[in-house]
Amino acid sequence: MTKPNELGDFIRSVRERLRPEDFDLPSGPRRRTPGLRREEAAVLCGISPTWFTWIEQGRTTGISHMSLMAMARGLRLSRSERAYLFTLAGHVVPASVDGDIPDIHALAPLVGVIRAPAYVLDHHWEIVAWNSEADDLFDGWPVPSGPEGGRNLLRYAFTSPQARALIDDWPERSRRLVAEFRADTASLRDDLLLQSVIDDLCAESLAFAAAWHSQEVLAREGGTRRFLHPRHGRLVFEQFTLRLANFPNLKLITLVP
């Protein structure tokens, strides 16, 4: 049987495990309970003590996404604890979590051992790692620099003339790409950086703007991918998209000939 106040019990257990001295709070003998007081935890989370108490006591079910994010940060929850918090509250687990992206250089051995074009996307579809086979397939990734100077897959697909020539049936593939992006980033509605990427692409590409405003949604499940390469001719691959268990914000894309 599911306990009626699992969410509140979990928050209270986390609060009672936290040490006041780790938050520069006094830990004197006047404390009658372990961990942080409710009032202290509420201040750290940036919400009212009354609201925090109601949540902990199970007296409310209308907890917003932003309140959950604030509690996750304030209570310094780990990635797995954050996922558990959002699941208990009945919310979609956010894909964008501070500190969940590893050092890019640590991903190089992963894609380097794959003897087929492979690359890694983050939750904004920035290309954070790739191997030499992908570099050769995409002809050097001639991606115009975005706001952060990065290589974004959508920016490549919609603003690079090489991409239009390389991707077979570009109008259909680009439309499907945007529909997959919408589905993949549905949990990032409050992400300002993601919105900036979308706004920039809408301004730079009429094709992207039209595809984005169509509201089409598709799952990114892989399938056949065809290319018309300037040096290698017609190439056909089967795409596999894998989530990395330790870093759920990242996706490993492999194109198997």
N, C-alpha and C positions, 0 to 999 in steps of 0.2 A: 504494500500500500504506500502511496506517496504521502509524505507528511504535509500538512496544510501550510506550514511556514518554513519550508526548506530554505528559501531565499534568506529570510531573516536569521535563521539559525546559522547559515553559512557566514553571513556578514558579521554576526556577533562573535563567531569562533575566530574569524580573522582579526577582528578588533582586539580580542582578548589575548591573541598571540603576539601582537605588536608591542615593542618595548618603547616606553616614553622617551628614553634617552636617545633612541635612533632618530627622533623627530625634534631634538633639542627641547624636550619637555622635562620638567622636574619629576624625579621618581622617588619622592620622599615617602616616609612611613605613613602619611595620612591617606594613602591610597588603600581602599578597602577591597578593590577588585583587581584582578590581573589585567595587564595590557592598558589600552587607552580608554578614557572615559568617552561616553557617547558624544558629549559636547566637543571634546578635542577631535574626535574622528570627523564630526560634522564640519568643523572649521577646516580641517585638512582637505576635505572633499569639496569645500565651497558650497555646501548646502545648509539649510537651517537645521538647528538641533531638533526641532519638532518634527520636521520631515524625515530626518535620519532615524529618529525614534520610531516613527510610524512604520517606516520600511522594515526596521529590525523586528518590530513587534507583529508584523504581518497585517497591519491595519489599513494598507492600501495596496492596490494592484496596478495603479496608473503610473508606473515609473517610466520616465522618458529615456530614450537612447542617450541623450546628453547627460542625464543624471547618472546613468550607469557608467558612462565613460569617466565622469568626474569621480565617482566612487572607486573605480578601478585604479585611476591615477593616485588619488589621495591615500588609498590603503596599500599602494604599491603592490598590486596583485601581479603574479607571474602570468605568462601567456596562457597556461592551462587554467589558472584560477579565473582569469578574465573570461575565457570561453565558458567556463562553468557558471559564472555569474550571469552572463547574458542568456545562457540556456535556461537557467532557473527562472529568469524573468520573462521568458517567452519571446525574446528578441533574437534576431539574426546576429550571429557572432560577427563582430566587425572584422573585416580583412585588413584594415589599416590600423596597425598598432605600433606605437613608438618603440624602437629598439629591437624590432623583430627582423630587420634586414641584416644579414651577415656581411662581413667584409667581402667585397666583390672578388678580391684576389683569392679568397678561400674557395670560390666556386670554380676557378679555372681548372683544377684537376678533375672535377666532375665532368665538365663538358669536353675536356681534352682527351679523355679515354674513349669517347664515343666516335666511331669511325663513320659517321654520317653527319649531315648538317644538324647542329644542335645549338640552342640558345636558351637563356633563362629570362623570363619576364617578371617584373615585380607587379604590385597591385595597381600601378598606374600604366602598365604595359611599357615601362622603360626597359630597354634591352640591357641588362646588367652584366651579362656574361655570354660569350659565344666561342665556338671553336673555329679552327681554320677552314673547315669544310663549309660552315655557314658563311664565313667571310668570302669564300670563293663563290658560293651560290648567289649570294646577294650582291656580288660584284663590289665588294669593299664597303658595304653599308653606307652609301653616300647620303647620309641623313642630315638635313639642315639642322643646325643647333636650335634646341628649344629654349625656354626661359632659363632652364638650369644647365644648358649646354649638353644635355644628354641625348641618347638615341632612343626615340620613341617609335614603336612599331607602327602606330597609326600615322604619325608624322611622316615616316618613311613611305607608307603605302599611298598617302594622299598628296604629298607635296614633292615627291621625288619623281622626275621624268623617267629615271631608270626603272622605277618600280612599275609604272604603267606599261612599259615595254616588256618587262621581265615576267610579270604575273599574267598567266593565260586567263582570258576572259575577265580582265580587270574590273569592268563595271559590276558584274555579278559578285566576284570575290570580295571586292571592296565593300559592297553593300552588306554582305554577310559578315564581314569582319566587324563592322560597326554594330550590328545586331548582337554579335557575340560579346563585344566589349560592353554593351549596355547590360547584358545579363551578368557578366562577370563582375561588374563594379556596382551592382544594385545596392550593396550594403554600405557604399561610400558616399551616400547622398549628401552628407555634411562635410565632405572632404574638400577644403578650399583649393588645394593644389590640383585635385582632379578636375574641379570646375574650371580652373584656369586653363588646363590642357584642352578641355572641350571648347571653351570660349575661343581660344586661339585658333583651333582647327576650324571652327565654324567661320571665323573671319578669313582664314587663309584658303579654304577649299569649299566651293559651292557644293561639290559632290558629297563631302563629309556632312555639311550642314543639312542637306536634303536627306541623307541617310539617317542622321541623328534625330531629326524632327519627325521621321516616319514612325518612331516608337517601336520598331520591329525588334524582337527579342529572339535569340537563338542560343542554344547551348554550344560551348566550344568543345566539341567531342572528337575533333580530328577528322580523318577522311582523306580522300585523294587530293593532292595538290600538284598542279601542272605549271611549268615554267618554260619560257622561251628564252634560253640563255644566249647572250651574244657570242660566247666562245664554244659552249658545249652543246648548243642546239636544244632540242626539245627534251625536257627532263620531267619525269613523273615520280612522285613520292607518296608514301602513306604517312600521314601526320599522326603522331602520338603525343598527347598532352598529359603530363604527370605532375601531381602536386608533391612537393618536398615535405616529408613528415615533420621535420624539425623546424621548417619555415613555411607555414601554410600560405603566407603572402606571395610565395614564389612559385612559378610554374616552369617546368622543364619541357621545352618543345623539341621533339626529335623528328626529323624527316628521313624516313627509311626508303631507299630506292626501291 
